[in-house]
């Protein structure tokens, strides 16, 4: 059977919708070339309205109609979805899994022998085209498969190839990291309010400050410590603020957060 769609999503939640929009906005495909399946009618309709793509209630139908399949379900649903599509999965198929914590071995074991699989850890800023994604290749995935995955996920941000053993650390850093950043922005805003700023202005200033700082790190290539020192004048305001962060063990807390989330990801990946 000839492939009717370029890509099929197994699961039509927010991340699937964000990725589909990115693929379309990046000029990689047209809405008519995208298909998604989800047991929830509301999710199917939201996907279709948000992307212009088609939808189905059957994962097997999606597998029969598209050769690149994005597994975008919750981790505890992956086994049942793989079981549903296994009979329709052919050597021409590529499975791209964004199911957090589900290892390549479990994905490959749920499909016919020789299945081509790539595991990806994106994050929620994919919703605004600013994702940080890392991907690991399965045993039978080809160089062309890796190039395709890199191209797809680069359309919604940045993408980097890593060994699968590093994906738990990626999860702890960039997968969970947006939550740390949101909490930091909220704290900055709270500080601004405490200092007398209106809440709306404080939040916008905080968010823009984080955005600008991130852009400087990426665009200058300077170490964050170098950029920090450029803001920190002798006896000035910034060093006083940094001193308070050090007293609160700010850096140690962030490091511990990444390590704790990484360990939790490892636990979730165990059978």
C-alpha positions as CSV (number, residue, x, y, z in Angstrom):
1,X,0.0,0.0,0.0
2,X,1.4,3.4,-1.0
3,X,1.9,5.9,1.8
4,X,-0.9,8.4,1.8
5,X,0.6,10.7,4.5
6,X,4.1,11.8,5.2
7,X,3.8,11.5,8.9
8,X,1.3,9.9,11.4
9,X,1.0,10.8,15.0
10,X,0.0,8.1,17.5
11,X,-1.5,10.4,20.1
12,X,-2.9,13.9,19.3
13,X,-2.1,15.9,22.5
14,X,-0.4,19.2,22.9
15,X,3.1,18.0,22.0
16,X,1.9,16.2,18.9
17,X,0.0,19.4,17.8
18,X,3.0,21.6,18.5
19,X,5.3,19.3,16.5
20,X,2.9,19.1,13.6
21,X,2.6,22.9,13.5
22,X,6.4,23.2,13.5
23,X,6.7,20.7,10.6
24,X,4.2,22.7,8.6
25,X,5.5,26.1,9.4
26,X,9.0,24.9,8.6
27,X,7.9,24.0,5.1
28,X,8.6,20.3,5.6
29,X,5.1,19.2,4.7
30,X,1.5,20.4,4.1
31,X,-1.4,19.9,6.5
32,X,-2.9,17.4,4.1
33,X,0.1,15.2,4.6
34,X,-0.4,14.8,8.4
35,X,-2.6,12.3,10.1
36,X,-3.2,11.7,13.9
37,X,-5.0,9.1,16.0
38,X,-6.2,9.5,19.5
39,X,-8.9,7.7,21.6
40,X,-10.2,11.1,22.8
41,X,-12.5,12.8,20.3
42,X,-11.7,16.2,21.8
43,X,-8.0,15.7,21.2
44,X,-8.6,14.6,17.6
45,X,-10.7,17.7,16.9
46,X,-8.2,20.0,18.6
47,X,-5.4,18.5,16.5
48,X,-7.4,19.0,13.2
49,X,-8.4,22.5,14.1
50,X,-4.9,23.5,15.2
51,X,-3.0,22.0,12.3
52,X,-5.4,21.4,9.4
53,X,-4.3,17.8,9.4
54,X,-6.6,14.7,9.3
55,X,-7.5,12.4,12.2
56,X,-8.5,8.9,12.9
57,X,-9.7,6.9,15.9
58,X,-7.4,4.0,15.1
59,X,-3.7,3.8,15.5
60,X,-3.6,0.9,13.1
61,X,-5.2,3.0,10.4
62,X,-2.5,5.7,10.9
63,X,0.2,3.0,10.7
64,X,-1.3,1.8,7.4
65,X,-1.4,5.3,5.9
66,X,1.9,6.8,7.0
67,X,5.5,5.5,7.0
68,X,6.9,7.9,9.6
69,X,5.1,7.4,12.9
70,X,5.5,9.6,15.9
71,X,4.6,7.8,19.2
72,X,3.2,10.7,21.2
73,X,1.4,8.8,24.0
74,X,1.8,8.7,27.7
75,X,4.5,6.2,28.8
76,X,2.1,3.8,30.3
77,X,0.1,3.6,27.0
78,X,3.0,2.7,24.7
79,X,2.8,-1.0,25.1
80,X,-0.9,-1.1,24.0
81,X,-0.3,1.2,21.1
82,X,2.7,-0.8,19.9
83,X,0.6,-4.0,20.1
84,X,-2.1,-2.3,18.0
85,X,0.2,-1.2,15.2
86,X,2.6,-4.2,15.2
87,X,0.8,-6.1,12.5
88,X,0.8,-3.1,10.2
89,X,4.5,-2.1,10.9
90,X,6.7,-2.9,7.9
91,X,10.4,-2.5,7.1
92,X,9.5,0.8,5.4
93,X,8.2,2.2,8.6
94,X,10.2,4.5,11.0
95,X,8.9,4.9,14.6
96,X,9.9,8.2,16.3
97,X,9.1,8.0,20.0
98,X,8.6,11.0,22.3
99,X,7.2,8.9,25.1
100,X,9.3,10.0,28.1
101,X,11.4,7.3,29.8
102,X,10.5,4.4,27.5
103,X,13.8,2.9,26.3
104,X,14.6,1.9,22.8
105,X,14.8,-1.8,23.8
106,X,11.2,-1.8,24.9
107,X,10.0,0.0,21.8
108,X,11.9,-2.4,19.5
109,X,10.6,-5.4,21.4
110,X,7.1,-4.3,20.9
111,X,7.5,-4.2,17.1
112,X,8.5,-6.8,14.4
113,X,12.2,-7.8,14.3
114,X,14.4,-5.2,12.7
115,X,12.1,-2.3,13.4
116,X,13.7,1.1,12.8
117,X,13.2,3.3,15.9
118,X,14.5,6.6,17.1
119,X,13.8,7.9,20.6
120,X,13.5,11.7,21.1
121,X,13.2,13.9,24.2
122,X,11.7,17.3,23.3
123,X,10.3,19.8,25.7
124,X,7.3,22.0,25.9
125,X,8.8,25.2,24.3
126,X,8.1,23.3,21.0
127,X,4.7,25.0,21.4
128,X,6.4,28.3,20.5
129,X,9.1,26.9,18.2
130,X,11.8,27.0,20.8
131,X,12.3,23.4,21.8
132,X,15.5,21.8,23.0
133,X,15.4,18.2,21.8
134,X,17.9,15.3,21.9
135,X,17.5,12.0,20.1
136,X,19.0,8.5,20.2
137,X,19.1,6.0,17.4
138,X,17.8,2.5,17.7
139,X,19.8,-0.6,16.6
140,X,18.3,-0.7,13.1
141,X,17.8,3.0,12.5
142,X,19.8,4.3,9.5
143,X,21.8,7.5,9.0
144,X,19.0,8.8,6.8
145,X,16.6,8.2,9.7
146,X,18.8,10.3,12.0
147,X,19.0,13.0,9.4
148,X,15.2,13.1,9.0
149,X,14.6,13.2,12.8
150,X,17.2,16.0,13.1
151,X,15.5,18.0,10.3
152,X,12.0,17.5,11.8
153,X,12.9,18.5,15.3
154,X,15.1,21.4,14.2
155,X,12.0,22.9,12.7
156,X,10.6,23.5,16.3
157,X,13.9,24.5,17.9
158,X,17.3,22.8,18.3
159,X,18.0,19.1,18.0
160,X,21.1,17.1,19.0
161,X,22.1,13.4,18.7
162,X,23.1,11.7,21.9
163,X,23.7,8.2,23.2
164,X,20.6,6.7,24.8
165,X,22.3,6.5,28.1
166,X,22.3,10.3,28.2
167,X,18.6,10.8,27.5
168,X,17.7,10.6,31.2
169,X,20.1,13.5,31.9
170,X,18.5,15.3,28.9
171,X,15.1,14.7,30.6
172,X,16.3,16.1,33.9
173,X,17.8,19.2,32.3
174,X,15.9,20.3,29.2
175,X,12.9,18.1,29.5
176,X,12.0,19.3,33.0
177,X,14.0,22.5,32.7
178,X,11.1,24.7,31.5
179,X,9.4,24.3,34.8
180,X,12.6,25.5,36.6
181,X,12.7,28.5,34.3
182,X,9.1,29.3,34.8
183,X,9.5,29.2,38.6
184,X,12.6,31.5,38.3
185,X,10.6,34.0,36.2
186,X,7.8,33.9,38.8
187,X,10.4,34.5,41.6
188,X,11.9,37.4,39.7
189,X,8.5,38.9,39.2
190,X,7.7,38.4,42.9
191,X,10.9,40.3,43.7
192,X,9.9,43.1,41.4
193,X,6.5,43.3,43.0
194,X,8.1,43.4,46.4
195,X,10.3,46.2,45.2
196,X,7.2,48.2,44.1
197,X,6.7,47.2,40.4
198,X,3.2,46.4,39.1
199,X,2.7,42.6,38.6
200,X,2.2,42.8,34.8
201,X,5.3,44.9,34.2
202,X,7.3,42.8,36.7
203,X,6.4,39.6,34.9
204,X,7.1,41.0,31.4
205,X,10.5,42.4,32.5
206,X,11.4,39.1,34.2
207,X,10.5,37.0,31.1
208,X,12.3,39.3,28.7
209,X,15.3,39.3,30.9
210,X,15.5,35.5,30.9
211,X,14.9,35.4,27.1
212,X,17.6,38.0,26.5
213,X,20.1,36.3,28.7
214,X,19.5,33.0,26.9
215,X,20.0,34.6,23.5
216,X,23.3,36.1,24.6
217,X,24.6,32.7,25.7
218,X,23.6,31.1,22.4
219,X,24.6,33.9,20.1
220,X,27.9,35.0,21.7
221,X,29.2,31.5,22.5
222,X,30.7,33.0,25.8
223,X,30.6,31.0,29.0
224,X,27.7,32.0,31.2
225,X,30.2,33.0,33.9
226,X,31.9,35.4,31.5
227,X,28.6,37.1,30.7
228,X,27.7,37.2,34.4
229,X,31.0,39.0,35.1
230,X,30.2,41.6,32.4
231,X,27.1,42.6,34.3
232,X,28.8,42.6,37.7
233,X,30.5,45.9,38.6
234,X,32.7,46.2,41.6
235,X,30.7,47.3,44.6
236,X,27.5,47.5,42.4
237,X,24.0,46.3,42.7
238,X,24.4,43.0,40.8
239,X,27.1,41.6,43.1
240,X,24.8,42.2,46.1
241,X,22.0,40.3,44.4
242,X,24.4,37.5,43.5
243,X,25.6,37.3,47.1
244,X,22.0,36.7,48.2
245,X,21.6,33.9,45.6
246,X,24.9,32.3,46.9
247,X,23.7,32.5,50.5
248,X,20.5,30.7,49.4
249,X,22.6,28.0,47.6
250,X,20.9,28.9,44.3
251,X,23.3,27.0,42.1
252,X,23.4,24.0,44.3
253,X,19.6,23.8,44.3
254,X,19.4,23.9,40.5
255,X,22.1,21.2,40.2
256,X,20.2,19.0,42.7
257,X,16.9,19.6,40.8
258,X,18.5,18.4,37.5
259,X,20.0,15.3,39.2
260,X,16.8,14.4,41.0
261,X,14.7,14.7,37.8
262,X,17.4,12.6,36.0
263,X,17.1,9.8,38.6
264,X,13.4,9.9,38.4
265,X,13.6,9.5,34.6
266,X,15.8,6.4,35.1
267,X,13.3,4.9,37.5
268,X,10.4,5.5,35.1
269,X,12.4,3.7,32.4
270,X,12.7,0.5,34.3
271,X,10.2,-2.3,33.6
